Structures are given as structure tokens and as C-alpha cells.
């Protein structure tokens, strides 16, 4: 039977995931605290009052900075603080709304990344926007949740002849018990995740961020090219808009409706 296998949120765009035991969703909204934080690349100044969604290249992300995957992050105190640990044991705790604290994190990150940025990286937060890759498309896409079918990942593993960590795809919901690639045909249909109902909006086109092994921070597998060679496109996973809210947990049933 198709079920939910894992739930994750990504508090900071481009940084590590946090596994969740359960999550309560509201209609038209995404995972709580998911991608409410991001790191600008220093080429522009964030203003929460006037911000309009920008493309991922305006931020510090895995697509250009694979070493970010080596950082372990954790939200503290209802999301007002962020703990960041480097693989060498160094760490910094950031108070998100404190300028001096954010400046200290900026110095930490500038020293950690091997390649120079256009300017000083800066941790920013928005209560009205999510810094998702598809936020530039529409408000509905900005707050959509992402799903990955573990069977599709396993099929890709067989094709490339090596393990493929599903966390490369940075999804909110990982499902199992669905035939490989079937999820790509759900676009326009509704899906129940436990008591939650989604409308599937679109397939997820994969970018070079998926080339990075989330466990090692190394760019070691050209996933977009492997997808193109194996299935004739670069899609893995889908986005869904929450129509009916509720609480979901790993083990809940997944049902394709209508």
C-alpha cells in the first residue's frame, strides 16, 4: 500500500534538512518554517517590505556551492535562532533578527566557502515569502510542498549502478509503495496524504544542485544528465498545493483520488 515514508523541512534555502515526526498543514500553505530563511549572495539587499521572489542564483545554494551540504543546521527557539555546525567541529548560533549575530554568521560562512561571492552573504527571513525555487512562478507554487517517490529513486540507482541518496532531491514528503515514475502522471489530479488533500501542480525539473551528495558535500553524480539518459527527461518528483489541511505522519496512507 502506498504510504508516507519520511517528512522533512528545510529551514534555510540550500542548507540541511530537519526530519519531522509529524506536520500540520494548512490549505494553500507549505510546511511550517520551511525555507523561510535564505542566504543572499551579497549582490543585492533584502527588504522584507518590498521583496519580490528572485531566482535561486541570487542566493547561496548547493547549485553553485556544494560545500554547503557539509554544514549541519538546526532551528532553535521557535525558529528565532539557527545553529550551524561545520564538519571540523566549528559552529555558530545565529539570532536571526540580530544584525551583529547575522554578521558573525556571514563571516563564518565567507571563511567556510572556497569560492568568493559577489558580496557579503547575509541570512534573511521572510514571514510572507518562502524562498523556494519555484517561488518566481506564483504564490501557489511558492507554498507548494514537494514529493518524491522512493521507487523512482531506486530505479535511477539501478540505471546509474550506484546508490542515490533520496535527500539529493530535497523534498518535503517521501512516499513509498508507488510504482516508479507513476507520480509524474498525477499532474492535475488530487492526492490524499492521510487526512490532507493535495492538488498536484507540476513535475519537478532537476538542476545541478542534485549533483551534490548531501552526506559528503561532493559533486559526484550528474543527476540531470542521468535522468535524461534513463527516462528521456530531467524530472524527478512533483509539487502539490494543499487543498485540505490536517496532520500527517510517516506511515499514513497515500491515495490517488478521482
C-alpha positions as CSV (number, residue, x, y, z in Angstrom):
1,X,0.0,0.0,0.0
2,X,1.4,3.5,-0.8
3,X,2.4,5.3,2.3
4,X,4.4,8.3,3.5
5,X,7.9,7.3,4.4
6,X,9.6,10.4,5.5
7,X,8.8,14.1,6.2
8,X,11.4,16.9,6.0
9,X,11.6,20.7,6.2
10,X,14.4,22.8,5.0
11,X,14.6,25.9,7.3
12,X,17.3,27.6,5.2
13,X,17.3,27.5,1.5
14,X,20.3,25.4,0.4
15,X,21.2,24.1,3.8
16,X,20.5,20.8,5.6
17,X,17.0,19.2,6.2
18,X,15.3,18.6,9.5
19,X,13.3,15.3,9.8
20,X,9.8,15.6,11.2
21,X,7.7,13.1,13.2
22,X,4.6,14.9,12.1
23,X,3.5,18.1,10.4
24,X,0.2,20.1,10.4
25,X,-0.6,21.7,7.1
26,X,-3.0,24.5,6.3
27,X,-4.8,25.0,2.9
28,X,-2.7,26.9,0.5
29,X,0.4,26.8,2.7
30,X,3.6,24.8,2.9
31,X,5.5,23.1,5.7
32,X,5.8,25.3,8.7
33,X,9.2,27.1,8.8
34,X,10.2,25.5,5.5
35,X,12.5,27.8,3.5
36,X,11.5,30.9,5.5
37,X,15.3,31.7,5.7
38,X,17.8,32.1,2.9
39,X,21.3,33.5,2.4
40,X,21.7,36.2,-0.1
41,X,24.8,36.2,-2.3
42,X,25.8,39.7,-1.4
43,X,24.9,41.2,-4.8
44,X,21.6,42.8,-3.5
45,X,20.0,43.9,-0.3
46,X,16.9,42.2,1.1
47,X,14.0,44.4,2.2
48,X,11.1,42.3,3.7
49,X,8.6,45.0,2.9
50,X,9.3,45.2,-0.8
51,X,10.8,41.8,-1.6
52,X,9.5,40.0,-4.7
53,X,10.7,36.4,-5.4
54,X,14.1,36.1,-7.1
55,X,15.7,33.2,-8.9
56,X,17.9,30.8,-7.0
57,X,21.1,32.4,-8.4
58,X,20.5,35.4,-6.2
59,X,21.1,33.2,-3.1
60,X,23.9,31.0,-1.8
61,X,22.7,27.5,-2.8
62,X,24.0,24.0,-3.5
63,X,23.8,24.6,-7.2
64,X,26.9,26.8,-7.1
65,X,28.3,26.0,-3.6
66,X,28.3,22.2,-3.0
67,X,30.3,22.6,0.3
68,X,27.1,23.9,1.9
69,X,26.0,20.2,2.2
70,X,28.7,19.7,4.8
71,X,27.0,22.1,7.2
72,X,24.6,20.7,9.7
73,X,21.8,23.2,10.7
74,X,19.1,23.1,13.3
75,X,16.4,25.6,14.2
76,X,16.1,26.6,17.9
77,X,13.6,28.6,19.9
78,X,10.7,28.5,17.6
79,X,12.9,29.5,14.6
80,X,14.3,32.6,16.1
81,X,17.8,31.1,16.3
82,X,19.8,28.9,13.9
83,X,22.6,26.6,15.0
84,X,25.2,25.8,12.2
85,X,27.9,23.2,12.6
86,X,30.9,22.7,10.3
87,X,32.5,19.3,9.7
88,X,35.7,20.4,11.6
89,X,33.6,20.9,14.8
90,X,33.3,24.7,14.4
91,X,29.9,26.1,15.0
92,X,27.9,29.3,15.2
93,X,24.5,30.1,16.6
94,X,22.7,32.9,14.9
95,X,19.9,35.0,16.3
96,X,18.0,35.6,13.1
97,X,16.8,39.2,13.8
98,X,20.0,40.4,15.4
99,X,22.3,42.2,12.9
100,X,25.5,41.7,14.8
101,X,24.7,38.0,15.2
102,X,24.0,37.7,11.5
103,X,27.2,39.5,10.6
104,X,29.1,36.9,12.7
105,X,27.4,34.1,10.7
106,X,28.3,36.0,7.5
107,X,32.0,35.9,8.5
108,X,31.7,32.2,9.4
109,X,30.2,31.4,6.0
110,X,32.6,33.5,4.0
111,X,35.5,31.7,5.6
112,X,33.9,28.3,5.0
113,X,33.1,28.6,1.3
114,X,36.0,28.1,-1.0
115,X,34.8,30.4,-3.8
116,X,34.3,34.1,-3.4
117,X,30.8,35.6,-3.5
118,X,29.7,38.9,-5.2
119,X,29.5,40.5,-1.8
120,X,28.9,39.7,1.9
121,X,26.4,36.8,2.3
122,X,23.5,37.7,4.5
123,X,21.0,35.5,6.3
124,X,17.5,36.8,5.7
125,X,14.0,35.9,6.9
126,X,10.5,36.4,5.5
127,X,7.2,35.8,7.2
128,X,5.3,36.3,3.9
129,X,7.5,34.6,1.4
130,X,9.1,31.2,1.1
131,X,12.4,31.1,-0.7
132,X,11.5,28.1,-2.8
133,X,13.0,27.5,-6.3
134,X,9.5,27.9,-7.9
135,X,8.5,31.0,-5.9
136,X,9.1,33.1,-9.0
137,X,6.2,31.2,-10.7
138,X,3.3,32.2,-8.5
139,X,2.2,32.4,-4.8
140,X,0.6,28.9,-5.1
141,X,3.9,27.4,-6.3
142,X,5.9,29.3,-3.6
143,X,3.9,27.5,-0.9
144,X,3.5,24.1,-2.6
145,X,5.0,21.1,-1.0
146,X,7.4,18.7,-2.9
147,X,7.0,14.9,-3.1
148,X,9.5,12.3,-4.2
149,X,8.6,8.7,-5.0
150,X,11.3,6.4,-3.5
151,X,10.7,3.8,-6.2
152,X,11.7,6.3,-8.8
153,X,14.9,7.0,-6.9
154,X,15.6,3.2,-6.7
155,X,15.0,2.9,-10.5
156,X,17.5,5.6,-11.1
157,X,20.0,3.9,-8.8
158,X,19.7,0.7,-11.0
159,X,20.3,2.8,-14.1
160,X,23.5,4.5,-12.8
161,X,24.8,1.4,-11.0
162,X,25.3,3.2,-7.6
163,X,23.4,4.4,-4.6
164,X,21.5,7.7,-5.0
165,X,20.6,9.4,-1.7
166,X,16.9,10.5,-1.9
167,X,17.9,13.6,0.1
168,X,19.6,14.9,-3.1
169,X,16.1,15.9,-4.1
170,X,15.3,18.0,-1.0
171,X,11.6,17.0,-0.9
172,X,9.2,17.6,1.9
173,X,7.4,14.3,1.5
174,X,9.0,11.0,0.5
175,X,6.5,8.3,-0.5
176,X,6.9,4.5,-1.0
177,X,4.7,1.8,-2.4
178,X,4.0,3.7,-5.7
179,X,5.4,2.2,-8.9
180,X,8.4,4.0,-10.2
181,X,7.6,7.2,-12.2
182,X,3.9,6.9,-11.7
183,X,3.8,10.2,-9.8
184,X,4.7,12.1,-12.9
185,X,1.3,11.3,-14.3
186,X,-0.5,12.8,-11.3
187,X,-0.3,16.4,-12.5
188,X,-3.8,18.0,-12.4
189,X,-5.1,15.2,-10.1
190,X,-5.7,15.2,-6.4
191,X,-3.9,13.0,-3.9
192,X,-4.7,12.3,-0.2
193,X,-1.9,12.1,2.3
194,X,-3.6,10.8,5.3
195,X,-6.2,13.4,6.1
196,X,-4.5,16.0,3.9
197,X,-5.6,16.6,0.3
198,X,-3.3,18.0,-2.4
199,X,-3.7,19.1,-6.0
200,X,-0.6,18.1,-8.0
201,X,0.6,21.2,-9.8
202,X,3.7,20.2,-11.8
203,X,6.6,17.9,-12.3
204,X,9.9,19.0,-10.7
205,X,12.7,19.6,-13.2
206,X,16.1,18.9,-11.6
207,X,19.0,21.3,-11.6
208,X,22.7,20.8,-10.8
209,X,22.1,21.0,-7.1
210,X,21.2,17.3,-7.2
211,X,24.7,16.5,-8.4
212,X,25.9,17.1,-4.8
213,X,26.0,14.2,-2.3
214,X,24.2,15.5,0.8
215,X,26.3,13.3,3.0
216,X,29.8,14.3,1.7
217,X,29.3,17.7,0.1
218,X,30.9,16.4,-3.1
219,X,29.6,17.0,-6.6
220,X,29.9,13.3,-7.7
221,X,26.9,12.4,-9.9
222,X,25.3,14.3,-12.8
223,X,21.7,13.6,-11.9
224,X,20.0,15.7,-14.6
225,X,22.1,14.0,-17.3
226,X,21.4,10.6,-15.8
227,X,17.7,11.3,-15.8
228,X,17.8,12.4,-19.4
229,X,19.6,9.3,-20.5
230,X,17.4,6.9,-18.5
231,X,13.9,8.3,-18.8
232,X,14.2,11.0,-21.5
233,X,13.6,14.0,-19.3
234,X,15.1,15.7,-16.2
235,X,12.1,15.4,-13.9
236,X,12.1,13.7,-10.5
237,X,9.1,14.3,-8.2
238,X,6.1,16.7,-8.2
239,X,4.8,19.8,-6.4
240,X,1.4,19.8,-4.8
241,X,-0.9,22.5,-3.4
242,X,-2.6,21.8,-0.1
243,X,-6.4,21.9,-0.6
244,X,-7.5,20.4,2.7
245,X,-5.3,20.7,5.8
246,X,-4.6,18.3,8.6
247,X,-1.8,16.5,10.3
248,X,0.3,13.9,8.5
249,X,2.9,11.4,9.8
250,X,5.2,8.7,8.3
251,X,3.1,5.6,7.8
252,X,0.0,7.5,6.7
253,X,-1.7,6.2,3.6
254,X,-1.3,7.9,0.2
255,X,-4.4,7.6,-2.1
256,X,-4.7,8.9,-5.6
257,X,-8.2,10.4,-5.9
258,X,-10.7,10.7,-8.7
